[in-house]
Amino acid sequence: MTDVLGLLAYLVLPLVGMVVWRLDFIREMPLGARLGVAMAAGSLIVALLMSSLSVIGIEWSRTVLFALLAMIGFLGFLGVPRVPRGRYFEQPEEPEELRGTPRNRRGWWRTADAGTAFCWLLTLYGTLTARHSCGDLQFTWGPKAIRWFRAGGLDPDVLHTWPQLTVDYPPLQTLLLALSNTFARQFPWWAAVLASPLFLLALLAVLRVWSRDALGTLLAAAALTYTYTLAYPAGCAEPPLLLFEAIAIGALTFLDEDDGRAQTFLAALGVAGAVFTKLEGATFAVAVFLTILLVQRKPKRAFLVIAPGALLFAAWMTFVFRNDLLYMYGGAKMPIYWSTIPVVLKTLAKVAKFNLWWLPYLVPIVLIAIGNVRRALVPVAIALLTTGATVYFYVHYPDPVWWIESSSPRVILTPLLALLIGVMAARPYARVARHGVVPEGKETEGGGRPPGGDPRGALGQV
């Protein structure tokens, strides 16, 4: 019963996140994308709610949290679209130039979707058999969440007792674990790891709907399913982090509407969630900011997207400095050991091999190269920038081999995810937004809007 109640906390997250369905551009999305976005939004809302309660001195309890979450969930329920089912759930028509080609027949899509479901079930099986469990859950995330639960809030005193709890790490993952602990009264270890396939399911649902590319989604599912077996993300912060990153990259890559509200809001949601989840989220935010500036050439959008994440980062660092908790972020003050660059690159290459000759990375790179690279510039740029940031992190250690081997299998999932999204964009079967590098009115074949336009827009596709 402990794990059932603990898992229920994660199932409540999409209900809380349904409050964003009140926005018309989200309300018009198919169900899969709406639920995936709601999972991410609910996670961030819960983390901000629990943090705010600690700031104003209200102790966490079932009564307080249940009441507040119920009110937010009710507001979300009021935003559920009441429209005829066929309007948003019908199958889209094939682009005229692709109609009738073997790869674009309905049977191919159904087979690919079945393969995606099979990959997800393999991930669920690997989690249930503890093959994906991360040791950091037992030594870092779990103990910190238990201490916060017992303290009834973000108590800095419990963080001072053991610096190895990565005391200044962003709090979202720990807060979700503490919420699950609050639901169950005891720490639900199985629920903590089973959250990983739930976040993966939300990620795949969002990409499948936005890209409208079943085969590309299958490749993403297969690559993540395999790399999860060696990265051991279950119980760590990577599952929610990857969902936030997928929403940010996917929104900038696939969503295309005249006013840009959907791109801006969803990218901002993804960036803010990433910043509040892991230290690497800050570098991801910088990568997104630079990509919007250099690829989309939209400075206003870049600042709007980065602003919520920057505010959350500033708020968290204020908490860190006021309570003298600087630890991991303090690594920025460490000297750079340029002589370790060859060692860092060699060790990262060894890890990225994933016991499969680098195929999880080589296959996406090759598919992007033989596809339409111009359409994949946003995810490719983010992949390159986050890879560079990873190298920069590790050259701050005089002997980084152990640190790279223990942490990088999860860290390098971010550039892998970006490359997988790039594959979907480079293929002619996905719907891709018009980027600033493509002159207006000269969209590349298969990009932008299909011939004749689509009165429902990119957000109304399945």
Phi, psi and omega in degrees: 000327179302313182287329177296314179294321179296320178290329178301327179300321179286328177288339177285335185305312178298328178295320176293318182288349178298349179298333179285349177293348178290343176282131188298323183288341173271323180298334181275354180284154172298163189301318183302315180292320180297319179292320178297315177296321179296325177298315179292313181297319179297321178298316181290320179298315179298316180297317179292322179296312181294322177296317181296321178300320179293321182296320182269004172085020177263123183285141177295140174202164177300318183298311183294309184294317180299318181295315181292317180294324178296320179294317179294319178298323179294319176298322177293321179298326178293340180269002179296127184294134175251079183229160177302137185303321185295338186294320186250354186243004179284155178289136180288155174285149178285145174304144187302320184287347180252354187296129177092350178287145186305320186290342185255011177285153183304323182300322178297317182294318181295319178296317179296318179296322176296321177296321176298316178298321179296318178299317179296321178295325175296319177297318177298318178297316179297327178288316181296331179265012175066017178287337183258000187294139181258134179298334179297337177297319181283330188254343183230290187297312182298305179303321180294319179295321179296318180293321177293321178299315181292327178281343181074025180166185179281079183273111181294338181297321181288337179284332180288342186286336184209095183302335181293356174283012185045065193299332183259010177296144177307149196267354192304309182299317179295323179293322177295321176295321178293324176297316178298321177297321179294319178298319189264345184074330172242158184288122183268092185299318181292322177297324181298320181278328181289347174296333182301307178295334177294316178293323178296319178298317178297319179300311182294323180296317180296312182294322181297317182288312185292318183281334185058031183235099183291321182290321177295322177294323177298318178298317179298317180297317181295317181295315180291323178300316181290312184293332177299329182292340180248344180268340178052062183274345187296122183098347177263186184272354183297318181304308176293326179300314181295325176296313178300317181294321178297321179294317180295309181293317182297319179297316181290337184267318192252331186277130185220107176219163190296319186268349176074011183296318182296312178304310185295311183296312184290323175295320177296320177300314180296317180294315180298316178296319179296316180298325183273001183254315184215160176301320180295344178298330179293318178290327175297319178299318178297319179297318178295316180302311181294324180295317179296321179294314189272326184264307180278340179057049180230085183301320181299314179297321180301316181288324178294321180292322185277339189301309180300318178296321178296320178295318178295319178298316179297319180295317181292319180293329174298315176299318181297312184287323180295331182254012177053054182248010183299123182217282181291318179295339178294348178298339179296338180274351182289151178292155178266126180260087183299332182293344181272358183304313178301320179294318180298312181296319180295317182290319177297320178296322178296318180291317182294346177297328178050035178056023182217036174055037177065015183300323178303334179261321184293320181299311177299320181299315180295317181295324176292318183297322181271355177263208180264094185299326183300324180288342184255016186297322181297304180294326179295317178299317179294323177298316180293317182292320179288329174294316177298321178296324178297315177299318181298321177301311190285340179282003175273004180242134181293331177226084192271003189301309182298318182296320180293314183294331183272332186246329188293333177305330176271324183297320184281004173290335179295306176297329177297314178301317179298320178294321179295322175293325176298324177299315180299320181290324184285341179281149182281001185263353182262155173269121185238140179292155175280117182267165181298339182282348179258118181304142182302131178086001180234046181297144178290161184301129180087350182262173179059220182270145178290165180306135180086351179077178180218108185299338180274344179082173183293338184279349183260021183257157177252000000 
